[in-house]
Amino acid sequence: MKGRTIVLDHLGRREAAALLVDGKLDDLLIDDDSAPRPGAIYRATCDRGLKGQGGMMLRTPDGTAWLRNAQGMKAGDTLLVQVTGVSEGGKAIPVTDRLLFKSRYAIVTPGAPGINVSRQIRDEEERARLLALAHDAFDEEGPHGLILRSAAEGTADEDVAEDIAAMRDLALKVMADDRGEPEKLTDGDGPHLLAWREWDAPTVVTKPGGFARENVLDQIDSLRRSEVNLGDGTMVVETTRALVAIDVNTGGDTSPAAALKANLAAARALPRQLRLRGLGGQIVVDFAGMSKAHRKQLDQSIRDSFRSDPIETSLVGWTAMGLFELSRKRERLPLVHLLGDA
């Protein structure tokens, strides 16, 4: 199957969504009811500050949360926070006090007034159309700001205006509800809504059983294995409690260019494999041994590969021992955890 296809289905009782590019699994979202979804909003109460770290532990209905940069706050204060990622191993829920109300076409930014259009929209006439639409549908003098996303380009006026109104009304309602005991105010978007919000594809499969018909189940099953066939070599992905370790091998190829070919193939595969496996945190890659003269080419390939990846990733660089380090935001639970409970 050529092109991009979104498949909405379930894994067991879990809601799930898959993005296929030319029939190949490119992204996967699986719901998890054991932890709060990223994007969920709480009214929380400050519990205790952590000296030397500048953060604050908060009380929520779903357990302890951790807020960085909590200057000026004290125990007992109430505030609104939004979940930014997942917590593993009993750790506190990561949250921020900079809330965003995000939909497919619009993002409302409380406390940051102004109206803006995504820089990815470069056509001046289209930018002018969207700005005029935003000014008509949004109170520019109010306390909140608005960003129109790239998906709004070419979209009908009524659809964009409806999205703006929905996010504006939700923001006003939630931001006004900032007093009282700890409470969850919004649940965050599940996989089906996230797929509509973040992915773009001309074909959407919604009929039950789509994962089986579109070969998604077999591709998910292959992710249970640590070894990834790169064509030009292999890559082994293994997780520990502290970090993710990745080892790149040339396989049976003993030619002079084997190491560089395997490493470039691994660089291209890295974002997709990390995304599908739900891996984040500290990541260390042991590329196949090659000449240092080839590092510049490999560095460029790594940067190009991660440029379009939706998950925030910092490319730290090479260690003294010749390993490549990355730091990746923990936006999802590891796939092995989700498959084990599915």
Secondary structure, 3 states (H helix, E strand, C coil): CCCEEEEEEEECCEEEEEEEECCEEEEEEECCCCCCCCCCEEEEEEEEEECCCCEEEEEECCEEEEECCCCCCCCCCEEEEEECCCCCCCCCEEEECCCCEECCCEEEEECCCEEEECCCCCCHHHHHHHHHHHHHHCCCCCCEEEEECHHHCCCCHHHHHHHHHHHHHHHHHHHCCCCCCCEEEECCCCHHHHHHHHCCCCEEECCCCHHHHCCHHHHHHHCCCCEEECCCCEEEEEECCCCEEEEEECCCCCCCCHHHHHHHHHHHHHHHHHHHHCCCEEEEEECCCCCHHHHHHHHHHHHHHHHCCCCCEEEEEECCCCCEEEEECCCCCCHHHHHHHC
